[in-house]
Amino acid sequence: MIQETSRLVFEEVKYNLGDKQKVVYNALKCLKTANNQMIGRKLGWQINSVTPRVKELREKKLVGVAFQGPDLNTGRKTIYWKTTI
């Protein structure tokens, strides 16, 4: 359950998000936790379009680290993200 204060903060911040930032945020919200590759696959985007948007969302404190672990396809260590609000 989202605290009322968190919801109000998000309502204020979301108006300052670009279109692509909103799309990435909503995709991650839907996926719950995902790495950049997974977000890209969901959106049909290349990873080089996803990574900068995730960074921007992290700087706005809307996305944070969920955990680090192996990528399900490559086995390489990766960061899985989650929304914070």
RAKAVEN-V691836 format. One record per backbone hydrogen bond with DSSP energy under -1.0 kcal/mol. CO is the residue of the C=O (numbers start at 1). NH is the residue of the N-H. Records with the same first field share a line. If there is no record, write none. Layout:
BEGIN
CO=NH  NH
END
This chain:
BEGIN
3=7
4=8
5=9
6=10
7=11
8=12
9=13
10=14
13=16
14=17
18=22
19=23
20=24
21=25
22=26
23=27
24=28
25=29
26=30
27=31
28=32
31=33
34=81
35=39
36=40
37=41
38=42
39=43
40=44  45
46=49
47=51
50=54
51=55
52=56
53=57
54=58
55=59
56=60
57=62
58=61
62=84
64=82
67=80
69=78
71=75
76=71
78=69
80=66  67
81=34
82=64
END
